[in-house]
Amino acid sequence: MRRLSLLVMVIAILLICMPGKSYANDRNLELDWDYLTPVHFNGRYIDTVSLHTLEKISQNNNRSVYRGITVTRPYGYIFYNEQMEASSAVGMGPIYMIRNEVKFSGKLYGAFDMSGGVMIYDQTFPTEGRNYDFMWRMGPRLIYKASRNSSVNIGFTCMHVSDGLKTHNPSYNARGISLGVMTDF
């Protein structure tokens, strides 16, 4: 298990540091903050707070590709073996995101985001889980572009977290609000 965790961490670090050619005109960074509450199923009641730091690496018409890093703090409890078990951790990992944008009017845009990445946790998460999970997020977003290089956004995000294994997979789902700001740094 330690070897697998080490391998996943090495891959995550390589993905973060991997040079990529930017096809976008500007080096914009976007900071997104999520507060997601559980979708109650299978006895999993886990709130998740995440901070995503994203860099636009490609843009083609109305579609943009971002890469970045997520720091996440899921906390709550799950029912395991008919007992309530505390289930909290701190995680971090690389993510990639695709955003499709549509201009509504003036400075107001609509978008649909889809992202995914590998999260490495400081302990097994959820209870009886593993030290890693895959985090998938998607949802609509309203974007107000104050200028060419800065914007604020608000969105509704649905998330699925899973280790991807068929035999033992303590996955969970969450949904909630996402706030973001983008500017040149």
C-alpha positions as CSV (number, residue, x, y, z in Angstrom):
1,M,0.0,0.0,0.0
2,R,2.9,2.4,0.8
3,R,4.4,1.7,-2.6
4,L,1.2,2.5,-4.4
5,S,0.8,5.8,-2.4
6,L,4.4,6.7,-3.2
7,L,3.9,6.0,-6.9
8,V,0.7,8.1,-7.0
9,M,2.5,11.0,-5.2
10,V,5.4,10.8,-7.7
11,I,3.0,10.9,-10.6
12,A,1.1,13.8,-9.1
13,I,4.3,15.8,-8.6
14,L,5.4,15.1,-12.2
15,L,2.0,16.2,-13.6
16,I,2.2,19.4,-11.6
17,C,5.7,20.3,-12.7
18,M,5.4,19.1,-16.3
19,P,6.1,22.0,-18.6
20,G,3.3,22.8,-21.0
21,K,3.1,25.2,-23.8
22,S,0.4,27.8,-23.2
23,Y,-1.8,28.5,-26.2
24,A,-3.6,31.2,-24.3
25,N,-2.7,34.9,-24.8
26,D,-2.3,35.6,-21.0
27,R,-1.0,33.6,-18.0
28,N,-4.2,33.8,-16.0
29,L,-4.6,32.0,-12.7
30,E,-8.0,31.2,-11.3
31,L,-8.7,30.5,-7.7
32,D,-11.9,28.5,-7.0
33,W,-13.3,27.7,-3.6
34,D,-16.0,25.0,-3.1
35,Y,-18.2,24.1,-0.2
36,L,-20.0,20.9,-1.0
37,T,-22.5,19.1,1.2
38,P,-23.2,15.3,1.0
39,V,-25.7,13.7,-1.3
40,H,-27.1,11.3,1.3
41,F,-26.7,7.7,0.1
42,N,-25.2,4.6,1.5
43,G,-24.6,6.2,5.0
44,R,-22.0,8.7,3.9
45,Y,-22.3,12.2,5.4
46,I,-19.2,14.1,4.4
47,D,-18.9,17.8,3.8
48,T,-16.0,18.9,1.6
49,V,-14.2,22.2,1.4
50,S,-11.7,22.6,-1.5
51,L,-9.4,25.3,-2.9
52,H,-8.5,24.9,-6.6
53,T,-5.6,26.8,-8.2
54,L,-5.9,26.6,-12.0
55,E,-3.8,27.9,-14.9
56,K,-5.3,28.2,-18.4
57,I,-3.0,26.2,-20.7
58,S,-5.1,26.1,-23.9
59,Q,-8.0,27.9,-25.5
60,N,-9.8,27.1,-28.7
61,N,-12.9,29.2,-29.5
62,N,-15.2,28.8,-26.5
63,R,-13.4,25.8,-24.9
64,S,-10.5,26.2,-22.4
65,V,-8.3,23.7,-20.8
66,Y,-6.8,24.3,-17.3
67,R,-4.4,22.4,-15.1
68,G,-3.7,23.0,-11.4
69,I,-3.7,21.7,-7.9
70,T,-6.4,21.1,-5.4
71,V,-6.2,21.2,-1.6
72,T,-9.3,19.5,-0.1
73,R,-10.6,19.0,3.5
74,P,-13.4,16.5,3.6
75,Y,-14.9,15.9,7.1
76,G,-17.9,14.1,8.5
77,Y,-18.9,10.5,9.2
78,I,-20.0,7.3,7.5
79,F,-21.8,4.3,8.6
80,Y,-19.5,1.3,8.4
81,N,-20.4,-2.2,9.8
82,E,-23.5,-0.7,11.2
83,Q,-21.6,1.8,13.3
84,M,-21.0,5.6,12.9
85,E,-17.3,6.2,12.1
86,A,-15.6,9.7,12.0
87,S,-14.2,10.2,8.5
88,S,-12.0,13.2,7.9
89,A,-8.7,13.9,6.1
90,V,-6.7,16.5,4.3
91,G,-5.8,15.9,0.7
92,M,-3.9,17.4,-2.2
93,G,-3.4,16.5,-5.9
94,P,-3.2,17.6,-9.5
95,I,-6.3,18.3,-11.5
96,Y,-7.3,19.1,-15.1
97,M,-10.4,21.0,-16.1
98,I,-12.2,21.7,-19.3
99,R,-14.5,24.7,-19.5
100,N,-17.0,25.4,-22.3
101,E,-18.2,29.1,-22.3
102,V,-21.1,30.9,-23.9
103,K,-21.4,34.7,-24.0
104,F,-24.8,35.8,-22.7
105,S,-24.5,39.6,-23.0
106,G,-21.9,42.3,-22.4
107,K,-19.6,41.0,-19.7
108,L,-21.8,38.1,-18.5
109,Y,-20.9,34.5,-19.6
110,G,-22.2,31.1,-18.8
111,A,-19.9,28.1,-18.6
112,F,-20.0,24.3,-17.9
113,D,-16.9,22.9,-16.1
114,M,-15.7,19.3,-15.9
115,S,-12.6,18.4,-13.9
116,G,-10.8,15.4,-12.5
117,G,-7.7,14.5,-10.6
118,V,-6.0,12.3,-8.1
119,M,-6.1,13.2,-4.4
120,I,-3.5,12.0,-1.9
121,Y,-4.7,12.1,1.7
122,D,-2.8,12.3,5.0
123,Q,-4.6,9.2,6.2
124,T,-7.0,6.5,4.9
125,F,-10.2,8.2,3.7
126,P,-13.1,7.6,4.0
127,T,-13.0,5.1,7.0
128,E,-11.7,1.7,5.7
129,G,-10.7,3.5,2.4
130,R,-7.3,4.2,1.0
131,N,-4.8,7.1,1.0
132,Y,-5.8,8.1,-2.5
133,D,-9.0,8.8,-4.4
134,F,-10.1,10.2,-7.7
135,M,-12.1,13.4,-7.6
136,W,-14.5,14.2,-10.4
137,R,-16.4,17.5,-10.5
138,M,-18.8,19.1,-12.9
139,G,-21.4,21.9,-13.1
140,P,-22.6,25.1,-14.5
141,R,-21.1,28.5,-13.7
142,L,-21.9,32.2,-14.3
143,I,-18.9,34.4,-15.1
144,Y,-18.7,38.2,-14.9
145,K,-15.6,39.4,-16.8
146,A,-14.7,42.8,-15.3
147,S,-11.9,43.2,-17.8
148,R,-9.9,41.2,-20.3
149,N,-7.7,39.7,-17.6
150,S,-10.0,39.5,-14.5
151,S,-13.3,37.9,-13.7
152,V,-15.4,36.6,-10.8
153,N,-17.7,33.5,-11.0
154,I,-20.2,31.5,-9.1
155,G,-21.3,28.0,-9.8
156,F,-23.1,24.9,-8.7
157,T,-20.8,21.9,-8.5
158,C,-21.5,18.1,-8.3
159,M,-18.7,15.9,-7.1
160,H,-17.9,12.2,-7.0
161,V,-15.0,10.8,-5.0
162,S,-13.9,7.2,-5.4
163,D,-10.9,5.0,-5.4
164,G,-12.0,3.3,-8.6
165,L,-11.8,-0.3,-7.3
166,K,-14.6,-2.7,-7.7
167,T,-13.9,-4.9,-4.7
168,H,-13.9,-2.2,-1.9
169,N,-14.9,1.3,-2.8
170,P,-16.1,3.7,-0.1
171,S,-17.0,6.4,-2.5
172,Y,-19.2,9.5,-1.8
173,N,-21.0,12.2,-3.6
174,A,-21.5,15.9,-2.8
175,R,-22.9,19.0,-4.3
176,G,-22.8,22.7,-3.5
177,I,-21.6,26.2,-4.3
178,S,-18.4,27.2,-6.0
179,L,-16.9,30.7,-6.0
180,G,-14.0,31.9,-8.0
181,V,-11.8,34.7,-9.1
182,M,-9.4,34.9,-12.1
183,T,-6.7,37.5,-12.7
184,D,-3.1,37.9,-13.9
185,F,-0.7,37.1,-11.1
